Amino acid sequence: MFVAGVVVRTLPGAAPTVRAQLESLPQVEVHAETDDGFAVVLEAPTASAQEKLHERIAAWPDVAAVVLTFQSGQVLDEAESRDSAVSRESTESRDSAGVTG
């Protein structure tokens, strides 16, 4: 999951309209508001999806700017994902057989 903190700055008088647009998106949480903007958290499954969401909001006519303040994310490569699945299966097999350690 990729998480980004952004500041969304609006054009004068546009904050209510932009807030409604932000709140209509399930992957967006509005955390604070001023007269001309918001502190927002964006969540997306991939870095690319997060970037597209950022760009989508920035393109709204009443948005003056979207400024990235924080970004975090984790991608498992195929080998890590496979190793993690094997480890879980091994643990589940031991647990169901009553084996400890």
N, C-alpha and C positions, 0 to 999 in steps of 0.2 A: 504494500500500500504506500502511496506517495501522498505526503501532506505538505501543504504550503500555506504560510501566513502571508496575506497581501493586504495592502491598503488600497481601497477603491475610492478614488477622488471623483466627485461628480461636478457637473456644471452647476452654476448658481440656480437654486430652486428645484433641482432635479432629484434630490435625495429620496423623497418618498417613492418616486417612480422606480429608481434604481433599487431601492430596498425591496420592493415588491418583486422585481425581476430576480434579484439574488435569492430571495426566499423561495422562489418557484423552482429552483434547481436543487435536487436532492443531495448533491455532492458539495453543497455550499452551506456554511454556518456563519451567520453574522454575529459577531461578538461585541462590538462597540460601534457607536455612531456619533458623528459630529454634524455640524450644519452642512458640511460639504464632503462627507465621506464616511467610510466604514472600515473597521478592522474585521477581516474575513478569513476563514480557514477553508481551503479547497482540499478535497480528498479525491484521489483517483487511483485506479488499479495500476497504471503505468506512468512513467515520466512523460511519455508522449501525450497521453490523455490529459494529464495535468496541464501541460503546455497548451493544448488545444482549448481547454476550459479557460485558462488565463487569457488567451487571445480572443476567445468568444466574448468574454466580459469587456475586454478593452475595446472591442469594436462597437459596443452599444453606443448609440448617438448621444446619450446623456452622460457618458463616462468620459472624464477628462484624462484619467490615467489609472493604471493598475500597477502598483509598485510591490515587487517581491521583497518581503522582509525576513522570511524563514522558509527553508525547504528541507525535507527529510524523506527518505525512501529506502526501500530495500528490494533488491532484485536477487532472486536465487537463480544461478545458472542451472543448466540441465543436470550436471553432475551433483551439485549440492542438493537439488530437489530430489534426485533419485536416491542419494545417500540418506536423506532425511526420511524418505518413504520406507526404505529398507530398515532403518533403525526403529521406526514406529511399528512396522510389522513384526520385527524381532521382539520388541517389548510386549506387544499385544499377545504374541504366541506364548511367551514365558508367563505372562500374567494369567492367561486362560488355562495354562497347564499347572498353575500354582507354584511355579519355580520362582525363587527369589534370588536377588543378587545379580 
